[in-house]
């Protein structure tokens, strides 16, 4: 009986862990739902192999009460070679009629934005520095940011 329970738990863990399909990920939480303009977030992702064709995604978790339609960010990516590039980013968090976008649960919303799609990433460490470029110094109702790299679908 105990072996059967262990087998079921192991099978469930394998199924659910394969659903994410991420090779690597890094997430940062914001205390008190506030992101200060001077608080540049740094993310590190490790690519284990040169054989990966990947999608790089930006994940945003925010709360109802976010007052802007769009989120504008300055994203700087440094590849394992040391080459740095700037990725301009504007992501829509609210529709034209003011509805929150993404997957919602109560007052919490999750939305993913592709930064790069179907690219071949070199093996090694990628570093991302992200700051918001919104009009206010303190951006309210942002809960979490994340960067993931996963196998392209």
C-alpha positions, 0 to 999 in steps of 0.5 A: 500500500505504501509503495502504491502511494509513493508511486502515485506521488512520484507520478504526479510530481513528474507530470506537474513538473513537466508542465512548466517546461522551464529550463531555468527561472528566477523570480523577485518579490516586491514587499508591500506591493511597491517597486521604487524606480531606483530599485533595479531588479537583477535576474540570473538564468543558467542555460545548461546546454548549447542545444536549446532552442528557447523562449525567454519570458517575462512574468508579471504578477500584479494586484487589482488597483494597478492604475496604468494600462501599460507597464514600461520597463528598461531591460538590459540583457548580458549574454555569457559572451559579455555582450549586452543589449537593451530590450525595450519593453511595454506590456499591456496589463489592462484592456482598453476598457480597463479590465485586468489582463492575464490569469486572475485569482481574486485580486491577483493577476499573472501575465507572461510576455515573450521577450525572445521567441524560438532563439538558440541560447548559448550555454552559460549565464545570462543576466538581466537588469530590469527597472521600471520607466513609469511616470511615478517613482513608486509603482504600486500593486506590482507583486512579483517579476520573473524571467524564465527560459524554456524549450520553445513550443 
